[in-house]
């Protein structure tokens, strides 16, 4: 495992520019291609698990964050309010949950709609101190794979278990396993909402869900969110440092603050429970880990370039490249220099497949297909295209060791 900052520079995945500022990375075309493939997979995974997706703005009136509790409890980690007009201050959001509460409150809700699962990959901002910023692992502009489930009290535990299963499937598909699972509990001090019965209730349901999911975990007092306890999925980087990637949180606080309600089967108004969950965390921290754990050699389905086409001599290979693009593959054609040098460069860039075509291949209707593992196959063009399409297809169901997720 190597430092993602060095690999990110060498593989041209992201860039830090002093004029943009620390903690505000630029995703370069190769990194953006890999990120988009992962985002598309995550959104599809969530749709298959009943999520509806929204877009919400990355700022709102300061009043929203007083109501959500962020300004009273979390202001030190937020950017200061902006006075955009005489009557209102606006704040760059530190999280998406208040906006998703507003989605729930956009109209009356019935028990028949619950559980209502809302998802988004949205921007949020944290006023991180410059001394803790580094590469993609700790940034100020965050693109979060976020979701909120609004459900009845008797649905909370099953929704947490379902969220954990989605996480485990996503992590298996992305090609890594968490280093540990943590139950993050309330600590001392004014940081936390002062409501002991609420904390006890939320902690109990998380413990039951962890036991039902069969997940080994350790407790971590003082690591909870200000409004409630959470399950944290932990990762270790190349230097052994641990950080949180994905999380599930039970929230009885914010539904009350936003006066959320639904009508039950008897016509009475009830308060929903809000389950916060992020299957893969921020795209920035996720890719910091993926770059390191794969040494930049991502699985073919989210590799920045999936196929590199190398012509030999005067061969015209544009037709093969266009066939690949028509299948949705990310393709580059590389001309100039010796074939050996171009194959070596493709290996350095961790390209999963290299297609070599010369006069002989064109005449025979074949292609020499080299895999990243060093194997070489001479295949008819249709067979090569079928193989590439299959190998570069995002997984629909990933095998998850020790999980009830079907393969």
TIZA-266914 format. One record per residue (C-alpha): x, y, z; residue in three letters. Coordinates in steps of 0.1 Angstrom, whole numbers, padded with zeros to 4 digits, always signed. Layout:
<sites>
XYZala
...
</sites>
This chain:
<sites>
+0000+0000+0000unk
+0014+0034-0010unk
+0006+0070-0003unk
-0024+0081-0024unk
-0010+0116-0028unk
+0021+0103-0047unk
+0001+0079-0068unk
-0026+0105-0075unk
+0001+0128-0090unk
+0018+0100-0110unk
-0015+0087-0124unk
-0029+0122-0130unk
-0060+0115-0109unk
-0062+0148-0090unk
-0042+0180-0085unk
-0038+0206-0057unk
-0034+0242-0069unk
-0022+0269-0045unk
-0045+0294-0063unk
-0075+0272-0055unk
-0064+0265-0019unk
-0056+0238+0005unk
-0082+0211+0009unk
-0098+0219-0024unk
-0085+0193-0048unk
-0091+0194-0086unk
-0103+0161-0101unk
-0084+0156-0133unk
-0100+0138-0163unk
-0087+0104-0153unk
-0097+0107-0117unk
-0131+0122-0127unk
-0137+0092-0150unk
-0131+0068-0122unk
-0152+0088-0097unk
-0181+0091-0121unk
-0181+0053-0127unk
-0182+0047-0089unk
-0209+0073-0084unk
-0231+0057-0111unk
-0226+0023-0094unk
-0236+0037-0060unk
-0267+0055-0073unk
-0277+0023-0091unk
-0271+0002-0060unk
-0292+0026-0039unk
-0321+0026-0065unk
-0321-0012-0064unk
-0325-0009-0026unk
-0355+0015-0027unk
-0338+0049-0026unk
-0351+0080-0044unk
-0325+0106-0054unk
-0327+0143-0051unk
-0306+0174-0057unk
-0302+0200-0030unk
-0282+0233-0028unk
-0249+0233-0009unk
-0260+0264+0012unk
-0290+0276+0031unk
-0301+0303+0055unk
-0283+0303+0089unk
-0318+0297+0104unk
-0318+0262+0091unk
-0286+0253+0109unk
-0298+0268+0142unk
-0328+0246+0139unk
-0308+0215+0130unk
-0284+0221+0159unk
-0253+0226+0137unk
-0246+0262+0146unk
-0252+0257+0184unk
-0232+0225+0185unk
-0209+0223+0154unk
-0201+0260+0145unk
-0163+0256+0150unk
-0162+0231+0120unk
-0183+0253+0097unk
-0175+0282+0075unk
-0188+0315+0088unk
-0222+0328+0077unk
-0223+0351+0046unk
-0245+0382+0047unk
-0258+0380+0012unk
-0287+0405+0019unk
-0297+0427+0048unk
-0322+0403+0062unk
-0305+0369+0058unk
-0272+0352+0065unk
-0264+0321+0045unk
-0242+0292+0054unk
-0222+0266+0034unk
-0237+0234+0047unk
-0216+0210+0068unk
-0240+0182+0061unk
-0269+0173+0039unk
-0294+0161+0065unk
-0313+0194+0070unk
-0320+0196+0033unk
-0333+0160+0033unk
-0355+0168+0063unk
-0369+0197+0041unk
-0375+0171+0013unk
-0396+0150+0037unk
-0415+0181+0049unk
-0422+0193+0013unk
-0457+0178+0016unk
-0479+0157+0040unk
-0467+0121+0045unk
-0486+0089+0051unk
-0475+0057+0069unk
-0479+0040+0036unk
-0449+0059+0022unk
-0426+0047+0050unk
-0398+0038+0051unk
-0390+0068+0028unk
-0354+0065+0016unk
-0338+0096+0002unk
-0303+0097-0014unk
-0279+0121-0029unk
-0242+0126-0038unk
-0240+0162-0027unk
-0215+0189-0018unk
-0208+0199+0018unk
-0181+0220+0034unk
-0160+0218+0066unk
-0137+0245+0079unk
-0108+0221+0085unk
-0076+0235+0098unk
-0048+0237+0073unk
-0026+0214+0095unk
-0049+0184+0091unk
-0055+0187+0054unk
-0038+0161+0031unk
-0045+0149-0005unk
-0080+0135-0007unk
-0082+0121+0028unk
-0090+0153+0046unk
-0105+0182+0026unk
-0127+0212+0029unk
-0150+0206-0001unk
-0167+0172+0003unk
-0188+0152-0021unk
-0208+0129+0001unk
-0226+0097-0008unk
-0254+0105+0017unk
-0288+0091+0024unk
-0316+0095+0050unk
-0343+0070+0058unk
-0375+0083+0074unk
-0393+0055+0091unk
-0416+0044+0119unk
-0402+0034+0153unk
-0408-0003+0146unk
-0389-0001+0113unk
-0356+0014+0126unk
-0337-0017+0134unk
-0345-0034+0101unk
-0336-0003+0082unk
-0302-0001+0099unk
-0295-0038+0091unk
-0305-0031+0055unk
-0282-0001+0053unk
-0253-0022+0067unk
-0260-0048+0040unk
-0258-0021+0013unk
-0225-0010+0027unk
-0210-0044+0027unk
-0221-0050-0009unk
-0207-0017-0020unk
-0173-0023-0003unk
-0170-0058-0018unk
-0177-0044-0053unk
-0151-0016-0048unk
-0126-0042-0037unk
-0118-0036-0001unk
-0128-0046+0034unk
-0131-0022+0064unk
-0104-0025+0091unk
-0130-0024+0119unk
-0166-0015+0129unk
-0172+0010+0157unk
-0202+0019+0178unk
-0195+0056+0185unk
-0211+0069+0217unk
-0217+0101+0235unk
-0189+0117+0255unk
-0189+0146+0280unk
-0193+0182+0273unk
-0216+0208+0256unk
-0209+0193+0222unk
-0237+0168+0226unk
-0274+0174+0228unk
-0285+0171+0264unk
-0312+0144+0264unk
-0300+0112+0281unk
-0332+0091+0274unk
-0329+0099+0237unk
-0292+0088+0237unk
-0301+0056+0255unk
-0329+0048+0231unk
-0308+0054+0200unk
-0278+0035+0214unk
-0299+0004+0222unk
-0313+0002+0187unk
-0278+0004+0171unk
-0265-0023+0194unk
-0294-0046+0184unk
-0289-0039+0147unk
-0252-0047+0150unk
-0259-0080+0167unk
-0286-0088+0141unk
-0262-0081+0113unk
-0235-0103+0129unk
-0209-0075+0128unk
-0181-0075+0153unk
-0176-0040+0168unk
-0159-0020+0195unk
-0173+0009+0215unk
-0158+0044+0212unk
-0171+0069+0238unk
-0168+0105+0226unk
-0170+0098+0189unk
-0208+0102+0184unk
-0224+0129+0163unk
-0237+0158+0184unk
-0273+0146+0180unk
-0269+0108+0184unk
-0247+0077+0184unk
-0235+0061+0152unk
-0220+0030+0136unk
-0187+0039+0120unk
-0169+0018+0094unk
-0132+0024+0099unk
-0102+0022+0074unk
-0065+0023+0078unk
-0042+0041+0053unk
-0008+0032+0041unk
+0008+0046+0073unk
-0016+0027+0096unk
-0037+0058+0104unk
-0074+0051+0110unk
-0103+0072+0097unk
-0141+0068+0093unk
-0154+0060+0058unk
-0191+0050+0061unk
-0216+0055+0088unk
-0251+0048+0101unk
-0267+0071+0126unk
-0300+0070+0145unk
-0316+0105+0150unk
-0345+0113+0172unk
-0334+0149+0175unk
-0337+0164+0141unk
-0372+0152+0132unk
-0384+0170+0163unk
-0364+0201+0155unk
-0380+0203+0121unk
-0414+0191+0134unk
-0415+0163+0109unk
-0446+0140+0110unk
-0466+0115+0091unk
-0502+0102+0095unk
-0505+0066+0109unk
-0531+0040+0100unk
-0555+0054+0127unk
-0552+0090+0114unk
-0530+0102+0142unk
-0499+0123+0135unk
-0466+0105+0144unk
-0430+0116+0145unk
-0407+0096+0121unk
-0372+0084+0131unk
-0344+0096+0108unk
-0317+0072+0100unk
-0286+0088+0085unk
-0264+0065+0064unk
-0235+0069+0040unk
-0226+0036+0022unk
-0192+0048+0009unk
-0186+0081+0026unk
-0171+0111+0007unk
-0158+0105-0028unk
-0126+0122-0017unk
-0118+0099+0013unk
-0131+0069-0006unk
-0107+0074-0035unk
-0078+0082-0011unk
-0084+0046+0002unk
-0091+0030-0032unk
-0059+0045-0047unk
-0038+0030-0019unk
-0055-0003-0015unk
-0053-0010-0052unk
-0020+0007-0058unk
-0037+0027-0085unk
-0048-0005-0104unk
-0085-0001-0100unk
-0109-0029-0109unk
-0116-0027-0146unk
-0152-0014-0142unk
-0140+0019-0127unk
-0105+0022-0142unk
-0100+0057-0157unk
-0090+0041-0191unk
-0103+0006-0195unk
-0088-0002-0229unk
-0058+0012-0246unk
-0056+0006-0284unk
-0022+0004-0299unk
-0018+0003-0336unk
+0013-0013-0352unk
+0029+0003-0382unk
+0004+0022-0404unk
-0026+0002-0392unk
-0058+0023-0389unk
-0076+0010-0358unk
-0102+0037-0352unk
-0130+0013-0360unk
-0121-0010-0331unk
-0118+0019-0307unk
-0152+0032-0319unk
-0167-0003-0313unk
-0154-0002-0278unk
-0168+0033-0272unk
-0202+0021-0285unk
-0202-0004-0257unk
-0197+0024-0232unk
-0160+0016-0226unk
-0134+0042-0218unk
-0108+0040-0245unk
-0076+0057-0256unk
-0057+0053-0288unk
-0019+0057-0284unk
+0003+0064-0315unk
+0040+0070-0318unk
+0070+0053-0302unk
+0078+0016-0301unk
+0052-0009-0293unk
+0072-0022-0264unk
+0074+0013-0249unk
+0037+0019-0253unk
+0028-0014-0237unk
+0052-0005-0208unk
+0036+0029-0204unk
+0001+0014-0203unk
+0013-0010-0175unk
+0027+0020-0156unk
-0007+0037-0159unk
-0024+0005-0147unk
-0046+0002-0178unk
-0066-0031-0175unk
-0065-0041-0212unk
-0043-0033-0241unk
-0055-0041-0276unk
-0027-0044-0302unk
-0037-0043-0339unk
-0014-0044-0369unk
-0018-0053-0405unk
-0019-0091-0398unk
-0047-0086-0372unk
-0067-0063-0394unk
-0065-0088-0423unk
-0075-0117-0401unk
-0102-0098-0382unk
-0085-0104-0349unk
-0070-0084-0320unk
-0041-0092-0296unk
-0056-0085-0262unk
-0032-0081-0233unk
-0046-0081-0197unk
-0030-0063-0168unk
-0021-0096-0153unk
+0003-0103-0182unk
-0018-0128-0201unk
-0022-0124-0239unk
-0050-0138-0262unk
-0054-0136-0299unk
-0092-0132-0304unk
-0116-0125-0332unk
-0128-0089-0329unk
-0164-0098-0318unk
-0151-0122-0291unk
-0126-0095-0279unk
-0154-0070-0277unk
-0176-0094-0257unk
-0148-0101-0233unk
-0141-0064-0227unk
-0178-0056-0222unk
-0181-0084-0197unk
-0149-0077-0178unk
-0155-0039-0176unk
-0192-0041-0166unk
-0201-0027-0131unk
-0212-0055-0107unk
-0249-0059-0102unk
-0245-0080-0071unk
-0211-0084-0053unk
-0203-0115-0032unk
-0199-0104+0004unk
-0181-0128+0028unk
-0202-0135+0059unk
-0232-0115+0046unk
-0267-0125+0037unk
-0265-0104+0005unk
-0272-0128-0024unk
-0246-0132-0052unk
</sites>
